[in-house]
Amino acid sequence: PAIDPLTGNLSFTPAPNAPLAGTLELATDVPSRVSVSVSNGQESWTRDFFDYSTAHALPLLGFKPGGTYSITVSVFDQSQAEVSAPAPLAFVTGPLPADFAKSTLLKSDPARMEPGYTLFRAQNRTTGKGYLEIVDSSGEVVWYSGVPSIADVRQLPNGDLLLPLTTNFVELSMLGETVRSWPVPQGYAINLHDGVPT
């Protein structure tokens, strides 16, 4: 059977600790999966989510700073009948923070690179403020967080980030939310440059 038009709320909420990411929430009247198309007028991308449900809270990542994005939402029931939201959602991303570390891309050869993105921590030498950053193959920022970090950051198999801080290790979601925290055992110190899950 075909699904009826989307019911309930349809919204996109930017993540407070990861300004180029957010959560898409929607409800449908029958179990459905979601497909999202995003465009800023110059670039576009699509994300398909394959879990069937009537209530969805989906993370959207990959926006760039200083852009106006249109988010088009479609849902598919289990017989693949499609319904699209009557109008796209809008998301306007702000510029990078004034104290964001400036970087210059000297050379990029995507044909000789591994596919995907690059995650690292950069620090503004003038202000001392550090940010976690993800850049694409052109060196453009597609995700960042000002969550206090010290040195090392790595992505876990579940997609979350592992950060060693001064007194604990933190697992951070891609929406900038703390998922878990592990304190350092009494009498031990953290090696801020090499946090490895064991």
Phi and psi in degrees as a GROMACS rama.xvg file:
@    title "Ramachandran Plot"
@    xaxis  label "Phi"
@    yaxis  label "Psi"
@TYPE xy
-72.8915  150.47  ALA-2
-88.2921  152.111  ILE-3
-78.3332  168.41  ASP-4
-56.153  157.905  PRO-5
-51.9148  137.426  LEU-6
-117.699  163.194  THR-7
76.9047  -167.482  GLY-8
-79.7391  146.256  ASN-9
-128.297  114.126  LEU-10
-148.761  158.36  SER-11
-126.543  123.57  PHE-12
-116.176  117.571  THR-13
-61.7921  146.633  PRO-14
-80.5031  126.765  ALA-15
-61.0323  -35.0753  PRO-16
-101.599  5.89084  ASN-17
-147.47  80.8189  ALA-18
-61.1858  -14.1369  PRO-19
-102.532  21.8726  LEU-20
-138.296  166.437  ALA-21
-171.752  -179.402  GLY-22
-117.134  125.349  THR-23
-92.4698  125.618  LEU-24
-121.872  136.065  GLU-25
-157.126  162.38  LEU-26
-130.571  146.903  ALA-27
-128.288  161.778  THR-28
-83.4654  -16.4504  ASP-29
-133.206  158.559  VAL-30
-54.893  131.778  PRO-31
-148.724  163.265  SER-32
-110.833  162.898  ARG-33
-119.799  142.08  VAL-34
-126.559  134.069  SER-35
-123.865  130.223  VAL-36
-114.265  131.961  SER-37
-123.646  136.354  VAL-38
-145.285  144.89  SER-39
-114.463  14.8257  ASN-40
92.6662  -19.7885  GLY-41
-118.919  -38.8558  GLN-42
-123.437  152.017  GLU-43
-144.666  155.307  SER-44
-152.234  158.815  TRP-45
-127.406  140.507  THR-46
-125.586  129.035  ARG-47
-107.921  133.38  ASP-48
-114.456  130.401  PHE-49
-107.276  2.17816  PHE-50
-82.5095  129.61  ASP-51
-87.6677  129.954  TYR-52
-162.347  170.712  SER-53
-102.096  -13.7147  THR-54
-126.481  123.52  ALA-55
-123.147  136.226  HIS-56
-133.392  101.668  ALA-57
-117.283  129.341  LEU-58
-75.409  136.493  PRO-59
-118.897  127.747  LEU-60
-128.814  162.015  LEU-61
106.163  6.78683  GLY-62
-73.8661  155.461  PHE-63
-111.076  156.045  LYS-64
-67.8096  152.061  PRO-65
66.7831  36.0182  GLY-66
-127.768  159.409  GLY-67
-114.556  118.617  THR-68
-113.17  144.647  TYR-69
-109.7  125.483  SER-70
-112.767  110.562  ILE-71
-100.253  128.247  THR-72
-113.841  129.806  VAL-73
-126.469  148.382  SER-74
-125.177  151.75  VAL-75
-128.675  130.835  PHE-76
-81.1544  -176.742  ASP-77
-71.162  -13.3111  GLN-78
-98.3931  9.8711  SER-79
72.4035  17.9151  GLN-80
-69.9473  134.82  ALA-81
-109.17  139.841  GLU-82
-135.274  134.976  VAL-83
-107.52  149.913  SER-84
-60.8506  145.882  ALA-85
-62.5587  -27.2106  PRO-86
-145.858  147.529  ALA-87
-70.3159  155.747  PRO-88
-88.1822  153.033  LEU-89
-110.596  142.682  ALA-90
-139.175  118.934  PHE-91
-107.401  119.705  VAL-92
-92.4918  141.4  THR-93
-79.1805  171.763  GLY-94
-71.0489  167.154  PRO-95
-63.6299  149.702  LEU-96
-57.8876  152.072  PRO-97
-60.3528  -30.9088  ALA-98
-95.5455  15.3005  ASP-99
-67.9313  135.952  PHE-100
-62.2091  129.951  ALA-101
-81.0756  137.098  LYS-102
-132.993  153.466  SER-103
-126.607  125.778  THR-104
-81.8111  118.369  LEU-105
-87.7497  -37.0872  LEU-106
-158.318  141.188  LYS-107
-140.252  125.265  SER-108
-130.566  81.2677  ASP-109
-54.737  -28.5827  PRO-110
-64.6051  -23.0628  ALA-111
-104.453  8.84058  ARG-112
-104.953  155.071  MET-113
-64.8605  145.956  GLU-114
-68.8979  154.689  PRO-115
113.052  -153.744  GLY-116
-123.059  169.93  TYR-117
-120.094  126.607  THR-118
-105.554  133.763  LEU-119
-161.244  172.811  PHE-120
-113.631  132.071  ARG-121
-124.782  148.285  ALA-122
-127.042  135.332  GLN-123
-74.6218  117.556  ASN-124
-69.5427  -22.481  ARG-125
-78.3369  -47.6113  THR-126
-96.6124  -19.3879  THR-127
82.4625  -1.03085  GLY-128
-76.1661  131.169  LYS-129
-111.412  148.505  GLY-130
-131.492  144.862  TYR-131
-82.7261  135.835  LEU-132
-134.812  149.55  GLU-133
-127.831  130.06  ILE-134
-121.597  154.991  VAL-135
-88.5956  -173.675  ASP-136
-67.5721  -13.5475  SER-137
-95.1327  4.78623  SER-138
79.38  10.0828  GLY-139
-85.8919  137.141  GLU-140
-69.6371  127.86  VAL-141
-120.539  -2.59696  VAL-142
-165.678  141.847  TRP-143
-156.788  160.524  TYR-144
-147.168  139.272  SER-145
-93.6961  12.5901  GLY-146
-54.4517  129.664  VAL-147
-53.8235  123.9  PRO-148
-135.03  156.865  SER-149
-102.987  -60.2332  ILE-150
-145.536  -70.1918  ALA-151
-83.7973  150.354  ASP-152
-151.312  139.62  VAL-153
-146.441  153.249  ARG-154
-91.49  134.266  GLN-155
-84.3264  163.069  LEU-156
-57.4602  -27.0641  PRO-157
-83.2295  1.12701  ASN-158
97.8247  -17.4767  GLY-159
-73.3808  169.183  ASP-160
-107.955  144.9  LEU-161
-110.375  124.175  LEU-162
-122.662  127.427  LEU-163
-85.5365  124.727  PRO-164
-107.756  -170.941  LEU-165
-65.0439  -43.0292  THR-166
-119.752  -0.273638  THR-167
-159.588  165.168  ASN-168
-100.01  144.281  PHE-169
-128.406  136.192  VAL-170
-99.2488  122.505  GLU-171
-116.42  130.824  LEU-172
-73.9627  167.35  SER-173
-72.4574  -4.00742  MET-174
-96.1757  7.92098  LEU-175
78.8919  16.8194  GLY-176
-99.6567  139.621  GLU-177
-71.442  123.041  THR-178
-92.2788  -46.7292  VAL-179
-149.167  161.571  ARG-180
-143.119  137.211  SER-181
-121.755  118.87  TRP-182
-74.3862  156.639  PRO-183
-77.2216  133.928  VAL-184
-59.359  147.466  PRO-185
-52.3382  132.395  GLN-186
87.494  -0.147048  GLY-187
-117.063  155.518  TYR-188
-118.813  159.855  ALA-189
-92.2132  135.82  ILE-190
-84.5211  105.434  ASN-191
-68.113  -10.2285  LEU-192
-104.499  1.47182  HIS-193
-156.476  70.3888  ASP-194
-89.0444  116.033  GLY-195
-125.871  125.416  VAL-196
-66.5628  140.325  PRO-197
